[in-house]
């Protein structure tokens, strides 16, 4: 069977599992993302992505996001990036509520990739975010600064397929307190259609202070190469 069909089948199974296991009581979310990085040279990349997150396995939007930034590749192990993002999040997980809160975000990150073995890599990422929230009917305007540290193990199975497990811890400064915000633990598969096109599916369990969230993730990535530059991914 074609690997792409297997990945789509896996996604369907995960969707059904989340829907049946958590039903109407938990925050289960399907997270669709489209990534379009543009590689200008071996050192510079413009990255952009948009995402659409739904309330459970429905078409009702929970969140829309737009992110863009510039990435600088220092060497084969290290790269840094900075940019901006816009988030539009429903003020309630109830589909009957149609108000969306607005967030503007500045972000900066440092990423390092270590080859543990020929086909096993450890990717570490540290990101800072300055988050500006607009006022809504239930909250005043506010500001928060969030620190995020993510570690991922990526195992290459073939030229086409990789498996990944990752954990990301987030701590946030808000209202004068620097406290735990959430932790995300996830796993997924990465299928390379060709050198510039990837399809990813996976599952993320997010532990927040007040509630758990369950994400099914589906990501399509297409790298645009300029001047014959080879793909960095």
NUTORKOL-863235 format. One record per residue (C-alpha): x, y, z. Coordinates in steps of 0.001 Angstrom, whole numbers, plus 500000, padded with zeros to 6 digits. Layout:
BEGIN
u:X&v:Y&w:Z
...
//
This chain:
BEGIN
u:500000&v:500000&w:500000
u:501230&v:503525&w:499225
u:502763&v:505226&w:502270
u:500634&v:508316&w:501766
u:497490&v:506186&w:502043
u:498854&v:504649&w:505228
u:499417&v:508094&w:506734
u:495915&v:509221&w:505791
u:494523&v:506017&w:507259
u:496468&v:506613&w:510466
u:495045&v:510133&w:510672
u:491495&v:508811&w:510327
u:492085&v:506253&w:513089
u:493495&v:508938&w:515406
u:490523&v:511193&w:514721
u:488059&v:508447&w:515579
u:490022&v:507520&w:518700
u:489987&v:511063&w:520035
u:486321&v:511559&w:519178
u:485263&v:508317&w:520868
u:487582&v:508577&w:523871
u:486974&v:512198&w:524842
u:483554&v:512843&w:523342
u:481956&v:516209&w:524040
u:483602&v:516803&w:527436
u:487278&v:517295&w:526608
u:489099&v:519771&w:524431
u:490038&v:517631&w:521460
u:491281&v:519699&w:518516
u:492263&v:518963&w:514930
u:495198&v:521160&w:513891
u:495780&v:521735&w:510165
u:498917&v:523620&w:509075
u:500321&v:524756&w:505737
u:504012&v:525751&w:505718
u:505711&v:527630&w:502875
u:509398&v:528321&w:503629
u:511367&v:530144&w:500932
u:515077&v:529263&w:500784
u:517005&v:532287&w:499447
u:520489&v:530884&w:500039
u:522268&v:528250&w:502092
u:522209&v:530737&w:504998
u:518845&v:532521&w:504778
u:515236&v:531361&w:504752
u:511898&v:533177&w:504909
u:509405&v:530986&w:506719
u:505637&v:531394&w:506708
u:502787&v:529218&w:507867
u:499059&v:529364&w:508431
u:496987&v:527028&w:510571
u:493358&v:526228&w:511201
u:492332&v:524442&w:514409
u:488856&v:523002&w:514863
u:486651&v:522165&w:517827
u:486819&v:518377&w:517978
u:486343&v:516582&w:514644
u:484124&v:519273&w:513126
u:484457&v:522187&w:510748
u:483936&v:524750&w:513534
u:487025&v:526901&w:513992
u:488681&v:527131&w:517392
u:491710&v:529118&w:516224
u:493301&v:530679&w:513130
u:496999&v:531545&w:513054
u:499413&v:533328&w:510714
u:503155&v:533270&w:511369
u:506141&v:534582&w:509450
u:509826&v:535178&w:510128
u:513388&v:535022&w:508888
u:515789&v:532173&w:509663
u:519597&v:532262&w:509604
u:521520&v:528991&w:509278
u:524803&v:529373&w:511150
u:526155&v:525908&w:510359
u:524861&v:522337&w:509989
u:523884&v:522189&w:513668
u:522728&v:525674&w:514619
u:520174&v:528142&w:513286
u:518305&v:531136&w:514699
u:515040&v:532819&w:513725
u:512771&v:535730&w:514598
u:509409&v:536957&w:513402
u:505803&v:537915&w:514119
u:502500&v:536055&w:514391
u:498760&v:536713&w:514605
u:496384&v:534418&w:516503
u:492589&v:534513&w:516494
u:491119&v:532243&w:519180
u:487476&v:531599&w:520052
u:486770&v:532915&w:523546
u:484930&v:529706&w:524451
u:485241&v:526093&w:523376
u:481484&v:526134&w:522775
u:480497&v:526307&w:519098
u:477592&v:528598&w:520006
u:480066&v:531354&w:520983
u:481210&v:533268&w:517908
u:483596&v:535807&w:519455
u:487321&v:535467&w:518680
u:490077&v:537063&w:520725
u:493066&v:538619&w:518913
u:496699&v:538097&w:519814
u:499770&v:539692&w:518248
u:503021&v:537889&w:518942
u:506756&v:538553&w:518543
u:508942&v:535454&w:518641
u:512627&v:534514&w:518644
u:514235&v:531072&w:518676
u:517475&v:529127&w:518658
u:517542&v:525592&w:517221
u:520246&v:522921&w:517370
u:520329&v:519506&w:515679
u:522624&v:516759&w:516998
u:523245&v:513534&w:515106
u:523126&v:510784&w:517729
u:523521&v:508075&w:515105
u:523484&v:508000&w:511332
u:519679&v:507846&w:511265
u:518768&v:509306&w:514661
u:518770&v:513036&w:515473
u:518042&v:515091&w:518588
u:516571&v:518511&w:517809
u:516496&v:521101&w:520612
u:514631&v:524406&w:520300
u:514414&v:527346&w:522692
u:511832&v:530002&w:521824
u:510746&v:533245&w:523482
u:507414&v:534914&w:522750
u:506066&v:538355&w:523595
u:502277&v:538014&w:523534
u:499919&v:541010&w:523214
u:496245&v:540126&w:523808
u:493451&v:542451&w:522719
u:490470&v:542960&w:525002
u:487409&v:540721&w:524594
u:483975&v:540632&w:526208
u:485336&v:538430&w:528996
u:488958&v:539652&w:529417
u:490860&v:542922&w:529481
u:493809&v:543575&w:527195
u:496982&v:541979&w:528562
u:500620&v:541085&w:527931
u:502561&v:537898&w:528648
u:506068&v:536660&w:527940
u:506406&v:532923&w:527349
u:509532&v:530754&w:527300
u:509383&v:527427&w:525437
u:511880&v:524563&w:525359
u:511297&v:521653&w:522987
u:513281&v:518442&w:522458
u:512501&v:516004&w:519650
u:513959&v:512661&w:518603
u:513713&v:512003&w:514860
u:514328&v:508492&w:513522
u:514845&v:508057&w:509788
u:513290&v:504822&w:508546
u:513829&v:505377&w:504815
u:514391&v:508121&w:502263
u:510669&v:508818&w:502457
u:509626&v:508202&w:506051
u:510677&v:509499&w:509482
u:509180&v:509052&w:512943
u:509299&v:511723&w:515628
u:508602&v:512008&w:519356
u:508796&v:515374&w:521094
u:508208&v:517137&w:524386
u:507814&v:520889&w:524857
u:507712&v:522724&w:528198
u:506358&v:526284&w:528499
u:506751&v:528775&w:531344
u:505032&v:532171&w:531228
u:505379&v:535567&w:532882
u:501966&v:537212&w:533214
u:500332&v:539516&w:535779
u:503599&v:539647&w:537705
u:503921&v:535861&w:538064
u:506338&v:533518&w:536307
u:504537&v:530177&w:536314
u:504041&v:526930&w:534400
u:501818&v:527440&w:531347
u:501679&v:524059&w:529593
u:503563&v:520950&w:528505
u:503083&v:519236&w:525148
u:504012&v:515620&w:524499
u:503572&v:514262&w:520995
u:504483&v:511738&w:518328
u:504061&v:511583&w:514591
u:505209&v:510495&w:511150
u:506866&v:512593&w:508456
u:506494&v:511509&w:504832
u:508655&v:513156&w:502143
u:506827&v:513347&w:498851
u:510024&v:514739&w:497324
u:512986&v:516873&w:498441
u:510847&v:519977&w:498913
u:507441&v:518583&w:499931
u:506470&v:516894&w:503206
u:503306&v:515574&w:504829
u:503169&v:515119&w:508612
u:500500&v:513572&w:510830
u:500623&v:513119&w:514571
u:499109&v:513434&w:518021
u:499893&v:515927&w:520824
u:498745&v:515749&w:524438
u:498876&v:519192&w:526049
u:498727&v:519547&w:529830
u:497629&v:523053&w:530869
u:497058&v:524340&w:534386
u:493268&v:524023&w:534139
u:492585&v:521443&w:531432
u:494130&v:518923&w:529044
u:493963&v:519307&w:525280
u:494302&v:516571&w:522655
u:495523&v:517577&w:519196
u:495467&v:515612&w:515974
u:497976&v:517380&w:513713
u:498090&v:517417&w:509915
u:500847&v:519500&w:508308
u:501699&v:520062&w:504659
u:505036&v:521728&w:503920
u:506329&v:522987&w:500582
u:509789&v:524585&w:500367
u:510368&v:527118&w:497597
u:513979&v:527073&w:496375
u:515591&v:530068&w:494683
u:518686&v:530116&w:492494
u:519048&v:526343&w:492635
u:519602&v:526250&w:496397
u:519349&v:522787&w:497906
u:516695&v:522127&w:500498
u:517901&v:522491&w:504102
u:515276&v:520060&w:505452
//
